[in-house]
Amino acid sequence: MTYDVARRQAVLFLIGSGGGPGETWTWDGSNWRLADNQRSAARSPYSRRDSVFTYHGGLERVLMYGGVYSSVHDDQWTWDGTSWMQSNLGLPTARGYQQQMAFDTDRQQAVLFGGVGYGFGQILSDTWTWNGAAWTLVRPVTIPPERAWAAITYDSARHVTVLFGGRGGDGPRLGDTWTFESSNWTEVSPATGPPALEGSAIAFDSASQKVVLFGGVPQASETDSFPDPIAETWTWDGTAWTREQASVSPPARVYHSMARDREGRPVIFGGENVDFAALNDTWRWDSVKRTWEQMAVGGPVPPPRFGASMGYNAATREIVLFGGTICVPGDCHADADTWTWDGTAWTEQHPATSPSFRSFTPMADGSAAN
């Protein structure tokens, strides 16, 4: 999912029946709507999961690239608010899932790195940029090692894309930090940094002008084959990682959701804890006090879940939470409920129509204050 700034609505693409043409849904802050004119194979992308999405402000279009269903999809589609248009000229090397993509708002280009290619065993290390018209294979002097399941975000203060960690091509988790600017990657080697991680969450904090990273699962060791998730908070100022000694912190977790709120502050919801139990707590990062604040939520709260989609809706100035794997006593299942967070309370939305249930559907953070 991503946010369409021009039409002030979120766009979500879902798997259709039997892997045929997928479904495109839009959220306007009150209702989900199934787009009417994209229900045939000629007008809609085929079903897939693990695609990457971004919004191009100059074109006022949403880009969807790649993904996987029964096989890897090597195609590209753009959404103009009404219909999908396919363009398969000069595409990046095919990849199925866990590729990393961020949108460089200064240069108005998407930056794509790595992911899992054909065969589901080939992890890639190529870099591509998309300027709204064409993909370009970038041939940087230095290249990060191949990886998937990494954390990536755009650092608006330093005008670079930040890539951290993930799982490498030969299996181990990674703990390296790279920045991408224009056409080259630069490995940053700070004195200290987060441990090797996958499954962490990352976002840019507008208040402190720093990148915030929380949680994830570290690398296994000889003494710990199945390590627990961690509860560490790290901030990146463009030069160094700092482990924040927060006086209050969310419990350790993985597969949690993070998005910026209307003030540009990172908000965490849910995830899976060290006991493999789903969570439903809400936390906000306070960069002035350098600590987390657990939000005292009055009224209803979304059920515990992990792998949920969460992003900022600039039209309503709310965070939107959709689906995920919901766990209640005796049962865990993917769901299709929609909730909004206004900074004080969660509200369950009951639109007349809604996308079907799913989990681990990617959502890109929408426009928030820089």
C-alpha positions as a Markdown table, in Angstrom:
| # | Residue | x | y | z |
|---|---|---|---|---|
| 1 | Met | 0.0 | 0.0 | 0.0 |
| 2 | Thr | 1.1 | 3.6 | -0.6 |
| 3 | Tyr | -0.5 | 7.1 | -0.3 |
| 4 | Asp | -1.6 | 8.9 | -3.5 |
| 5 | Val | -1.0 | 12.5 | -2.6 |
| 6 | Ala | -2.8 | 14.0 | -5.7 |
| 7 | Arg | -6.0 | 12.1 | -5.0 |
| 8 | Arg | -5.7 | 12.2 | -1.2 |
| 9 | Gln | -6.3 | 8.4 | -0.8 |
| 10 | Ala | -4.4 | 5.3 | 0.1 |
| 11 | Val | -4.0 | 2.6 | -2.7 |
| 12 | Leu | -3.9 | -1.1 | -1.9 |
| 13 | Phe | -3.5 | -4.0 | -4.3 |
| 14 | Leu | -4.6 | -7.5 | -3.3 |
| 15 | Ile | -4.5 | -11.1 | -4.5 |
| 16 | Gly | -7.6 | -12.0 | -6.5 |
| 17 | Ser | -9.4 | -15.3 | -6.7 |
| 18 | Gly | -7.2 | -18.2 | -7.9 |
| 19 | Gly | -4.3 | -16.0 | -8.6 |
| 20 | Gly | -6.1 | -14.3 | -11.5 |
| 21 | Pro | -6.5 | -10.5 | -11.9 |
| 22 | Gly | -5.9 | -8.7 | -8.6 |
| 23 | Glu | -8.1 | -6.2 | -6.8 |
| 24 | Thr | -7.3 | -2.5 | -6.4 |
| 25 | Trp | -8.8 | -0.7 | -3.4 |
| 26 | Thr | -8.7 | 2.9 | -2.4 |
| 27 | Trp | -9.2 | 4.4 | 1.1 |
| 28 | Asp | -10.4 | 8.0 | 1.4 |
| 29 | Gly | -10.4 | 8.2 | 5.2 |
| 30 | Ser | -13.9 | 6.8 | 5.6 |
| 31 | Asn | -14.5 | 4.0 | 3.1 |
| 32 | Trp | -12.7 | 1.4 | 1.1 |
| 33 | Arg | -13.7 | 1.3 | -2.6 |
| 34 | Leu | -13.0 | -1.4 | -5.2 |
| 35 | Ala | -11.9 | 0.3 | -8.4 |
| 36 | Asp | -14.6 | -0.6 | -11.0 |
| 37 | Asn | -12.6 | -0.5 | -14.2 |
| 38 | Gln | -9.8 | -2.9 | -13.5 |
| 39 | Arg | -11.5 | -6.2 | -13.1 |
| 40 | Ser | -10.3 | -7.9 | -16.2 |
| 41 | Ala | -6.8 | -9.3 | -17.0 |
| 42 | Ala | -6.3 | -6.7 | -19.6 |
| 43 | Arg | -6.8 | -3.8 | -17.2 |
| 44 | Ser | -5.4 | -5.2 | -13.9 |
| 45 | Pro | -2.1 | -6.7 | -12.7 |
| 46 | Tyr | -2.3 | -10.4 | -11.9 |
| 47 | Ser | -2.4 | -11.4 | -8.2 |
| 48 | Arg | 0.8 | -11.2 | -6.2 |
| 49 | Arg | 2.3 | -10.5 | -2.8 |
| 50 | Asp | 5.5 | -8.8 | -1.7 |
| 51 | Ser | 5.4 | -6.2 | -4.5 |
| 52 | Val | 7.0 | -2.8 | -3.8 |
| 53 | Phe | 4.9 | 0.4 | -4.0 |
| 54 | Thr | 5.8 | 4.0 | -4.1 |
| 55 | Tyr | 4.1 | 7.3 | -5.1 |
| 56 | His | 5.7 | 9.6 | -7.6 |
| 57 | Gly | 4.7 | 13.2 | -6.9 |
| 58 | Gly | 5.8 | 14.6 | -10.2 |
| 59 | Leu | 3.7 | 12.1 | -12.2 |
| 60 | Glu | 0.9 | 11.9 | -9.6 |
| 61 | Arg | 1.0 | 8.1 | -10.1 |
| 62 | Val | 1.5 | 5.1 | -7.9 |
| 63 | Leu | 4.2 | 2.6 | -9.0 |
| 64 | Met | 3.9 | -1.2 | -8.4 |
| 65 | Tyr | 6.8 | -3.4 | -9.3 |
| 66 | Gly | 7.4 | -7.2 | -9.2 |
| 67 | Gly | 6.0 | -9.6 | -6.6 |
| 68 | Val | 5.2 | -13.3 | -6.5 |
| 69 | Tyr | 2.3 | -15.7 | -6.6 |
| 70 | Ser | 2.9 | -19.1 | -8.0 |
| 71 | Ser | 5.9 | -17.6 | -9.9 |
| 72 | Val | 7.8 | -14.4 | -9.9 |
| 73 | His | 6.1 | -11.4 | -11.7 |
| 74 | Asp | 8.5 | -9.5 | -13.9 |
| 75 | Asp | 6.3 | -6.5 | -14.6 |
| 76 | Gln | 5.6 | -2.9 | -13.7 |
| 77 | Trp | 2.3 | -1.1 | -13.4 |
| 78 | Thr | 1.3 | 2.5 | -12.6 |
| 79 | Trp | -2.1 | 3.7 | -11.1 |
| 80 | Asp | -3.5 | 7.1 | -12.0 |
| 81 | Gly | -6.4 | 7.0 | -9.6 |
| 82 | Thr | -8.7 | 5.4 | -12.1 |
| 83 | Ser | -6.9 | 2.7 | -14.0 |
| 84 | Trp | -3.7 | 0.6 | -14.1 |
| 85 | Met | -1.3 | 0.9 | -17.0 |
| 86 | Gln | 1.4 | -1.7 | -17.7 |
| 87 | Ser | 4.8 | -0.8 | -18.9 |
| 88 | Asn | 7.4 | -3.5 | -19.2 |
| 89 | Leu | 10.2 | -1.7 | -21.0 |
| 90 | Gly | 13.7 | -1.8 | -19.5 |
| 91 | Leu | 12.7 | -3.4 | -16.2 |
| 92 | Pro | 15.1 | -4.4 | -13.4 |
| 93 | Thr | 16.1 | -8.0 | -13.1 |
| 94 | Ala | 13.1 | -10.0 | -12.0 |
| 95 | Arg | 12.7 | -10.5 | -8.3 |
| 96 | Gly | 9.9 | -12.0 | -6.2 |
| 97 | Tyr | 9.9 | -10.6 | -2.7 |
| 98 | Gln | 11.7 | -8.8 | 0.1 |
| 99 | Gln | 13.4 | -6.3 | -2.2 |
| 100 | Gln | 13.9 | -2.9 | -0.6 |
| 101 | Met | 12.6 | 0.4 | -2.0 |
| 102 | Ala | 12.4 | 4.0 | -0.8 |
| 103 | Phe | 11.4 | 7.2 | -2.5 |
| 104 | Asp | 13.9 | 10.0 | -2.8 |
| 105 | Thr | 11.7 | 13.1 | -2.5 |
| 106 | Asp | 14.6 | 15.4 | -3.4 |
| 107 | Arg | 15.5 | 13.8 | -6.7 |
| 108 | Gln | 12.0 | 12.5 | -7.3 |
| 109 | Gln | 13.1 | 8.9 | -7.9 |
| 110 | Ala | 12.5 | 5.5 | -6.4 |
| 111 | Val | 15.6 | 3.6 | -5.3 |
| 112 | Leu | 15.3 | -0.2 | -5.5 |
| 113 | Phe | 17.9 | -2.6 | -4.0 |
| 114 | Gly | 18.3 | -6.3 | -3.6 |
| 115 | Gly | 15.6 | -8.8 | -2.9 |
| 116 | Val | 15.0 | -12.5 | -3.8 |
| 117 | Gly | 15.1 | -13.3 | -7.5 |
| 118 | Tyr | 14.0 | -16.3 | -9.5 |
| 119 | Gly | 14.3 | -19.7 | -7.8 |
| 120 | Phe | 13.6 | -18.1 | -4.4 |
| 121 | Gly | 17.3 | -18.7 | -3.5 |
| 122 | Gln | 19.1 | -16.1 | -5.4 |
| 123 | Ile | 19.5 | -13.0 | -3.3 |
| 124 | Leu | 20.4 | -9.9 | -5.4 |
| 125 | Ser | 22.6 | -6.8 | -4.9 |
| 126 | Asp | 21.7 | -4.6 | -7.8 |
| 127 | Thr | 20.6 | -1.0 | -7.6 |
| 128 | Trp | 17.9 | 0.6 | -9.9 |
| 129 | Thr | 16.3 | 4.0 | -9.9 |
| 130 | Trp | 13.0 | 5.0 | -11.5 |
| 131 | Asn | 12.4 | 8.6 | -12.4 |
| 132 | Gly | 8.8 | 8.2 | -13.4 |
| 133 | Ala | 9.6 | 7.4 | -17.1 |
| 134 | Ala | 12.3 | 4.8 | -17.1 |
| 135 | Trp | 14.3 | 2.4 | -14.9 |
| 136 | Thr | 18.1 | 2.9 | -14.8 |
| 137 | Leu | 20.6 | 0.3 | -13.7 |
| 138 | Val | 23.0 | 2.2 | -11.5 |
| 139 | Arg | 26.6 | 1.0 | -11.5 |
| 140 | Pro | 28.0 | 2.4 | -8.3 |
| 141 | Val | 31.7 | 2.1 | -7.5 |
| 142 | Thr | 30.8 | 0.5 | -4.2 |
| 143 | Ile | 27.9 | -1.9 | -3.7 |
| 144 | Pro | 26.3 | -3.3 | -0.5 |
| 145 | Pro | 26.4 | -7.1 | -0.3 |
| 146 | Glu | 23.3 | -8.9 | -1.5 |
| 147 | Arg | 20.4 | -9.0 | 1.0 |
| 148 | Ala | 16.7 | -9.3 | 1.6 |
| 149 | Trp | 14.5 | -8.4 | 4.6 |
| 150 | Ala | 16.5 | -5.2 | 5.2 |
| 151 | Ala | 15.3 | -1.9 | 6.7 |
| 152 | Ile | 15.2 | 1.1 | 4.4 |
| 153 | Thr | 14.0 | 4.6 | 4.6 |
| 154 | Tyr | 14.7 | 8.1 | 3.1 |
| 155 | Asp | 16.5 | 10.5 | 5.3 |
| 156 | Ser | 15.0 | 13.9 | 4.4 |
| 157 | Ala | 17.5 | 15.8 | 6.5 |
| 158 | Arg | 20.6 | 14.5 | 4.8 |
| 159 | His | 19.0 | 13.8 | 1.5 |
| 160 | Val | 20.1 | 10.2 | 1.3 |
| 161 | Thr | 18.5 | 6.8 | 1.3 |
| 162 | Val | 19.5 | 4.7 | 4.4 |
| 163 | Leu | 19.8 | 0.9 | 4.2 |
| 164 | Phe | 20.4 | -1.2 | 7.3 |
| 165 | Gly | 20.9 | -4.9 | 8.0 |
| 166 | Gly | 18.7 | -7.7 | 6.7 |
| 167 | Arg | 19.6 | -11.3 | 5.7 |
| 168 | Gly | 22.6 | -11.9 | 3.5 |
| 169 | Gly | 22.9 | -14.2 | 0.5 |
| 170 | Asp | 24.6 | -16.9 | 2.5 |
| 171 | Gly | 22.1 | -16.8 | 5.4 |
| 172 | Pro | 23.4 | -14.7 | 8.3 |
| 173 | Arg | 21.8 | -11.5 | 9.4 |
| 174 | Leu | 23.6 | -8.3 | 8.7 |
| 175 | Gly | 24.4 | -5.2 | 10.8 |
| 176 | Asp | 26.0 | -2.8 | 8.2 |
| 177 | Thr | 24.8 | 0.7 | 7.3 |
| 178 | Trp | 24.8 | 2.1 | 3.8 |
| 179 | Thr | 23.7 | 5.4 | 2.3 |
| 180 | Phe | 22.8 | 6.1 | -1.3 |
| 181 | Glu | 23.0 | 9.5 | -2.9 |
| 182 | Ser | 22.5 | 10.2 | -6.7 |
| 183 | Ser | 24.4 | 7.2 | -8.1 |
| 184 | Asn | 26.7 | 5.7 | -5.5 |
| 185 | Trp | 26.5 | 3.7 | -2.2 |
| 186 | Thr | 28.7 | 4.6 | 0.7 |
| 187 | Glu | 29.3 | 2.2 | 3.5 |
| 188 | Val | 29.3 | 4.0 | 6.8 |
| 189 | Ser | 31.4 | 2.4 | 9.5 |
| 190 | Pro | 30.5 | 4.0 | 12.8 |
| 191 | Ala | 32.2 | 2.9 | 16.0 |
| 192 | Thr | 29.1 | 1.4 | 17.3 |
| 193 | Gly | 25.7 | 0.4 | 15.8 |
| 194 | Pro | 22.8 | -1.9 | 16.1 |
| 195 | Pro | 23.5 | -5.7 | 16.1 |
| 196 | Ala | 22.8 | -7.7 | 13.0 |
| 197 | Leu | 19.0 | -7.7 | 12.6 |
| 198 | Glu | 16.1 | -8.6 | 10.4 |
| 199 | Gly | 12.4 | -7.8 | 11.1 |
| 200 | Ser | 13.1 | -4.4 | 12.7 |
| 201 | Ala | 11.1 | -1.3 | 11.9 |
| 202 | Ile | 12.6 | 2.0 | 10.7 |
| 203 | Ala | 11.2 | 5.5 | 10.1 |
| 204 | Phe | 12.5 | 9.1 | 9.8 |
| 205 | Asp | 11.6 | 11.3 | 12.8 |
| 206 | Ser | 10.8 | 14.8 | 11.6 |
| 207 | Ala | 11.2 | 16.4 | 15.1 |
| 208 | Ser | 14.8 | 15.3 | 15.7 |
| 209 | Gln | 15.7 | 15.0 | 12.0 |
| 210 | Lys | 17.0 | 11.5 | 12.7 |
| 211 | Val | 16.2 | 8.0 | 11.6 |
| 212 | Val | 14.8 | 5.8 | 14.3 |
| 213 | Leu | 15.2 | 2.0 | 14.3 |
| 214 | Phe | 13.5 | -0.4 | 16.8 |
| 215 | Gly | 13.3 | -4.1 | 17.5 |
| 216 | Gly | 14.0 | -7.1 | 15.3 |
| 217 | Val | 15.7 | -10.5 | 15.6 |
| 218 | Pro | 19.5 | -10.7 | 16.0 |
| 219 | Gln | 21.8 | -13.3 | 14.5 |
| 220 | Ala | 21.8 | -16.8 | 15.9 |
| 221 | Ser | 25.0 | -18.0 | 17.7 |
| 222 | Glu | 26.5 | -21.3 | 18.9 |
| 223 | Thr | 24.9 | -20.8 | 22.2 |
| 224 | Asp | 21.6 | -19.4 | 21.0 |
| 225 | Ser | 20.2 | -21.0 | 17.8 |
| 226 | Phe | 16.9 | -19.2 | 18.1 |
| 227 | Pro | 17.5 | -15.7 | 19.5 |
| 228 | Asp | 14.6 | -13.7 | 20.9 |
| 229 | Pro | 13.6 | -10.3 | 19.5 |
| 230 | Ile | 15.3 | -7.3 | 21.1 |
| 231 | Ala | 13.9 | -4.1 | 22.5 |
| 232 | Glu | 16.7 | -1.7 | 21.5 |
| 233 | Thr | 16.1 | 1.8 | 20.1 |
| 234 | Trp | 18.8 | 3.3 | 17.9 |
| 235 | Thr | 18.9 | 6.7 | 16.2 |
| 236 | Trp | 21.0 | 7.7 | 13.1 |
| 237 | Asp | 22.2 | 11.2 | 12.6 |
| 238 | Gly | 23.9 | 10.7 | 9.4 |
| 239 | Thr | 27.3 | 10.0 | 11.0 |
| 240 | Ala | 26.8 | 7.7 | 14.0 |
| 241 | Trp | 24.3 | 5.3 | 15.5 |
| 242 | Thr | 23.3 | 6.1 | 19.1 |
| 243 | Arg | 21.7 | 3.5 | 21.3 |
| 244 | Glu | 19.1 | 5.5 | 23.1 |
| 245 | Gln | 18.8 | 4.7 | 26.8 |
| 246 | Ala | 15.1 | 5.2 | 26.9 |
| 247 | Ser | 13.7 | 5.3 | 30.4 |
| 248 | Val | 10.5 | 3.8 | 29.0 |
| 249 | Ser | 10.5 | 1.4 | 26.1 |
| 250 | Pro | 8.2 | -1.0 | 24.2 |
| 251 | Pro | 8.8 | -4.6 | 25.1 |
| 252 | Ala | 11.0 | -6.6 | 22.7 |
| 253 | Arg | 9.2 | -7.5 | 19.4 |
| 254 | Val | 9.5 | -8.3 | 15.7 |
| 255 | Tyr | 7.1 | -7.9 | 12.8 |
| 256 | His | 5.7 | -4.7 | 14.4 |
| 257 | Ser | 4.3 | -1.8 | 12.4 |
| 258 | Met | 5.8 | 1.7 | 12.4 |
| 259 | Ala | 4.6 | 4.9 | 10.7 |
| 260 | Arg | 5.0 | 8.6 | 11.3 |
| 261 | Asp | 2.0 | 10.5 | 12.7 |
| 262 | Arg | 0.7 | 13.9 | 11.8 |
| 263 | Glu | 3.6 | 15.6 | 13.6 |
| 264 | Gly | 6.2 | 13.4 | 11.9 |
| 265 | Arg | 6.9 | 11.3 | 15.0 |
| 266 | Pro | 7.4 | 7.5 | 14.7 |
| 267 | Val | 4.5 | 5.4 | 16.1 |
| 268 | Ile | 4.7 | 1.7 | 16.8 |
| 269 | Phe | 1.8 | -0.7 | 17.0 |
| 270 | Gly | 1.7 | -4.4 | 17.8 |
| 271 | Gly | 4.1 | -7.1 | 16.7 |
| 272 | Glu | 5.2 | -10.5 | 18.1 |
| 273 | Asn | 7.0 | -10.7 | 21.4 |
| 274 | Val | 9.6 | -13.2 | 22.8 |
| 275 | Asp | 6.9 | -15.7 | 23.6 |
| 276 | Phe | 5.5 | -15.6 | 20.1 |
| 277 | Ala | 2.4 | -13.8 | 21.3 |
| 278 | Ala | 0.8 | -11.0 | 19.3 |
| 279 | Leu | 0.7 | -7.5 | 20.9 |
| 280 | Asn | -1.7 | -4.6 | 20.6 |
| 281 | Asp | 0.1 | -1.8 | 22.4 |
| 282 | Thr | 0.7 | 1.7 | 20.9 |
| 283 | Trp | 3.9 | 3.7 | 21.5 |
| 284 | Arg | 5.2 | 7.0 | 20.2 |
| 285 | Trp | 8.8 | 8.2 | 20.1 |
| 286 | Asp | 9.6 | 11.5 | 22.0 |
| 287 | Ser | 12.8 | 12.8 | 20.6 |
| 288 | Val | 13.0 | 15.7 | 23.1 |
| 289 | Lys | 12.9 | 13.4 | 26.1 |
| 290 | Arg | 14.6 | 10.6 | 24.1 |
| 291 | Thr | 12.2 | 8.0 | 25.3 |
| 292 | Trp | 9.1 | 6.1 | 24.3 |
| 293 | Glu | 5.6 | 7.0 | 25.5 |
| 294 | Gln | 3.0 | 4.3 | 25.8 |
| 295 | Met | -0.2 | 5.9 | 24.6 |
| 296 | Ala | -3.0 | 5.7 | 27.1 |
| 297 | Val | -5.7 | 4.7 | 24.7 |
| 298 | Gly | -9.3 | 5.3 | 25.8 |
| 299 | Gly | -12.0 | 3.3 | 24.2 |
| 300 | Pro | -11.6 | 0.4 | 21.8 |
| 301 | Val | -8.2 | -0.9 | 20.7 |
| 302 | Pro | -7.3 | -3.1 | 17.7 |
| 303 | Pro | -6.9 | -6.8 | 18.6 |
| 304 | Pro | -3.4 | -8.1 | 19.0 |
| 305 | Arg | -1.6 | -8.7 | 15.7 |
| 306 | Phe | 1.7 | -8.8 | 13.8 |
| 307 | Gly | 2.5 | -8.3 | 10.2 |
| 308 | Ala | -0.1 | -5.5 | 9.8 |
| 309 | Ser | 0.0 | -2.8 | 7.2 |
| 310 | Met | 0.3 | 0.8 | 8.7 |
| 311 | Gly | 0.9 | 4.1 | 7.0 |
| 312 | Tyr | 0.0 | 7.8 | 7.3 |
| 313 | Asn | -3.0 | 9.3 | 5.4 |
| 314 | Ala | -2.2 | 12.9 | 4.8 |
| 315 | Ala | -5.8 | 13.6 | 3.7 |
| 316 | Thr | -7.2 | 12.9 | 7.2 |
| 317 | Arg | -4.0 | 13.4 | 9.1 |
| 318 | Glu | -4.4 | 9.9 | 10.6 |
| 319 | Ile | -2.5 | 6.7 | 10.7 |
| 320 | Val | -4.3 | 3.8 | 9.0 |
| 321 | Leu | -3.9 | 0.2 | 10.2 |
| 322 | Phe | -5.1 | -2.7 | 8.0 |
| 323 | Gly | -5.2 | -6.4 | 8.6 |
| 324 | Gly | -2.3 | -8.6 | 9.7 |
| 325 | Thr | -2.3 | -11.8 | 11.6 |
| 326 | Ile | -4.6 | -11.3 | 14.6 |
| 327 | Cys | -4.3 | -13.6 | 17.6 |
| 328 | Val | -7.0 | -14.1 | 20.3 |
| 329 | Pro | -7.1 | -16.9 | 22.8 |
| 330 | Gly | -7.1 | -20.2 | 20.9 |
| 331 | Asp | -7.0 | -18.7 | 17.4 |
| 332 | Cys | -4.6 | -16.8 | 15.1 |
| 333 | His | -5.9 | -15.8 | 11.7 |
| 334 | Ala | -5.4 | -13.1 | 9.0 |
| 335 | Asp | -8.0 | -10.4 | 9.1 |
| 336 | Ala | -9.3 | -7.4 | 7.1 |
| 337 | Asp | -10.3 | -4.9 | 9.7 |
| 338 | Thr | -9.5 | -1.2 | 9.3 |
| 339 | Trp | -8.5 | 1.1 | 12.2 |
| 340 | Thr | -7.4 | 4.8 | 12.3 |
| 341 | Trp | -5.3 | 6.5 | 14.9 |
| 342 | Asp | -5.7 | 10.3 | 15.4 |
| 343 | Gly | -3.0 | 10.7 | 18.0 |
| 344 | Thr | -5.2 | 10.1 | 20.9 |
| 345 | Ala | -7.6 | 7.2 | 20.1 |
| 346 | Trp | -8.1 | 4.2 | 17.8 |
| 347 | Thr | -11.3 | 4.1 | 15.9 |
| 348 | Glu | -12.5 | 1.0 | 14.0 |
| 349 | Gln | -13.8 | 1.9 | 10.6 |
| 350 | His | -16.8 | 0.1 | 9.2 |
| 351 | Pro | -16.8 | 0.9 | 5.4 |
| 352 | Ala | -19.5 | -0.4 | 3.2 |
| 353 | Thr | -16.9 | -2.4 | 1.3 |
| 354 | Ser | -13.5 | -3.6 | 2.3 |
| 355 | Pro | -10.5 | -5.6 | 0.9 |
| 356 | Ser | -10.3 | -9.3 | 1.9 |
| 357 | Phe | -8.2 | -10.4 | 4.8 |
| 358 | Arg | -4.4 | -10.6 | 4.5 |
| 359 | Ser | -1.1 | -10.4 | 6.4 |
| 360 | Phe | 2.3 | -8.9 | 5.7 |
| 361 | Thr | 1.0 | -6.6 | 2.9 |
| 362 | Pro | 3.6 | -3.8 | 2.5 |
| 363 | Met | 2.5 | -0.2 | 3.1 |
| 364 | Ala | 4.7 | 2.8 | 2.4 |
| 365 | Asp | 4.5 | 5.7 | 4.8 |
| 366 | Gly | 2.6 | 8.7 | 3.2 |
| 367 | Ser | 3.5 | 12.3 | 3.3 |
| 368 | Ala | 4.1 | 13.7 | 6.8 |
| 369 | Ala | 5.8 | 16.9 | 7.9 |
| 370 | Asn | 9.5 | 17.0 | 7.3 |
